[in-house]
Amino acid sequence: MRRLPRLVVLAMYWKTIQLKGFFVYELPRKYNKKILQKDPRCLTHMFAAEIFMHCFLLSSPVRTLNPEEADWFYTPVYSTCDLTPNGLPLPFKSPRMMRSAIQLISSNWPYWNRTEGADHFFCPAS
């Protein structure tokens, strides 16, 4: 029996449950790109899942550019990528960054507030 590639299975499942797609917020650089510029170890570090999820969703066929059509909202915050010289995430920075992003999103877009964030997700790697 031949196995289908995972992306094909995901696309078939997506069509079956008729979800519209993901919306990826465009946040200020301080939440993601600036952190990556500061420490390129994040691309190869064990906490790189945040970056890979962001890149995957940006190029995903299930991404929508219209938030009104979205079923899910991705909040690209690289919260565990701000590393100490030893390569560990700064322990108190991550919750502060996430709270700050939530404050920004809930103040500037209506989507967080209509579900209290139930249809939003982060990808913290810790």
Wavefront OBJ file of the C-alpha trace (Angstrom):
o trace
v 0.000 0.000 0.000
v 1.401 3.374 -1.022
v 1.557 6.156 1.570
v 0.622 9.688 0.617
v 3.008 12.535 1.471
v 2.060 14.358 4.677
v 1.325 17.637 2.897
v -1.124 15.869 0.577
v -2.852 14.289 3.562
v -2.966 17.663 5.321
v -4.448 19.340 2.229
v -7.071 16.596 1.897
v -7.972 16.888 5.581
v -8.148 20.669 5.310
v -10.570 20.384 2.398
v -12.691 17.826 4.248
v -13.244 19.959 7.330
v -13.598 23.082 5.183
v -11.424 25.430 7.158
v -10.704 28.683 5.409
v -7.119 29.221 6.491
v -4.546 30.828 8.713
v -3.909 34.529 9.012
v -0.365 35.518 9.956
v -0.099 38.825 11.778
v 2.505 41.275 10.511
v 4.027 42.375 13.800
v 6.748 44.968 14.388
v 10.258 43.625 13.834
v 11.076 43.695 17.539
v 8.928 40.567 17.990
v 10.696 38.420 15.421
v 13.054 39.640 12.681
v 15.072 41.967 14.917
v 15.675 39.154 17.413
v 16.878 36.904 14.619
v 19.240 39.619 13.341
v 20.628 40.045 16.850
v 21.448 36.354 17.226
v 21.648 34.183 14.087
v 22.138 31.091 16.293
v 18.347 30.969 16.371
v 18.272 29.472 12.876
v 20.159 26.378 13.982
v 19.334 26.315 17.670
v 16.980 23.901 19.375
v 14.515 26.791 19.766
v 14.264 27.404 15.991
v 10.723 25.974 15.810
v 9.280 29.487 16.136
v 11.136 30.623 13.031
v 10.347 27.510 11.007
v 6.637 27.684 11.891
v 6.539 31.340 10.833
v 8.270 30.585 7.501
v 6.061 27.555 6.887
v 2.833 29.480 7.475
v 3.971 32.441 5.342
v 4.354 30.123 2.353
v 1.506 27.757 3.196
v -1.273 27.143 0.681
v -3.758 27.457 3.538
v -2.635 30.967 4.449
v -5.124 33.743 3.843
v -4.222 37.412 3.534
v -7.740 38.389 4.580
v -8.237 38.031 8.350
v -12.014 37.957 7.834
v -11.578 34.618 6.068
v -9.319 33.076 8.715
v -10.167 30.292 11.115
v -6.834 30.568 12.935
v -4.481 33.448 13.661
v -0.745 32.961 14.035
v 1.172 35.401 16.193
v 4.841 35.320 15.095
v 6.739 36.078 18.286
v 10.196 34.544 18.627
v 9.945 34.434 22.394
v 12.586 31.777 23.051
v 15.040 33.020 20.437
v 16.414 35.847 22.580
v 19.377 33.875 23.903
v 21.931 34.348 26.655
v 25.646 34.007 25.771
v 25.357 30.362 26.917
v 22.608 29.697 24.350
v 19.655 29.554 26.745
v 16.483 31.634 26.379
v 16.182 34.615 28.695
v 13.720 33.226 31.282
v 11.699 36.364 32.022
v 11.675 37.858 28.546
v 9.357 35.312 26.879
v 6.185 35.977 28.932
v 6.721 39.731 28.647
v 7.079 39.532 24.871
v 3.931 37.439 24.534
v 1.915 39.779 26.772
v 3.187 42.747 24.778
v 2.196 41.092 21.481
v -1.261 40.259 22.815
v -1.702 43.857 23.958
v -0.652 45.114 20.519
v -2.934 42.706 18.663
v -5.963 43.235 20.891
v -5.557 47.024 20.617
v -5.110 47.173 16.838
v -7.213 44.336 15.422
v -10.680 43.069 16.443
v -9.927 39.359 16.022
v -8.335 38.622 19.404
v -11.159 40.318 21.267
v -14.020 38.483 19.584
v -12.818 35.110 20.947
v -10.498 36.248 23.764
v -7.681 34.710 21.724
v -9.195 31.213 21.491
v -8.491 31.063 17.747
v -4.967 32.492 18.052
v -1.737 30.617 18.545
v 1.932 31.159 19.259
v 4.704 28.643 18.706
v 6.979 28.950 21.739
v 9.719 26.388 21.459
v 10.414 25.944 25.135
l 1 2 3 4 5 6 7 8 9 10 11 12 13 14 15 16 17 18 19 20 21 22 23 24 25 26 27 28 29 30 31 32 33 34 35 36 37 38 39 40 41 42 43 44 45 46 47 48 49 50 51 52 53 54 55 56 57 58 59 60 61 62 63 64 65 66 67 68 69 70 71 72 73 74 75 76 77 78 79 80 81 82 83 84 85 86 87 88 89 90 91 92 93 94 95 96 97 98 99 100 101 102 103 104 105 106 107 108 109 110 111 112 113 114 115 116 117 118 119 120 121 122 123 124 125 126
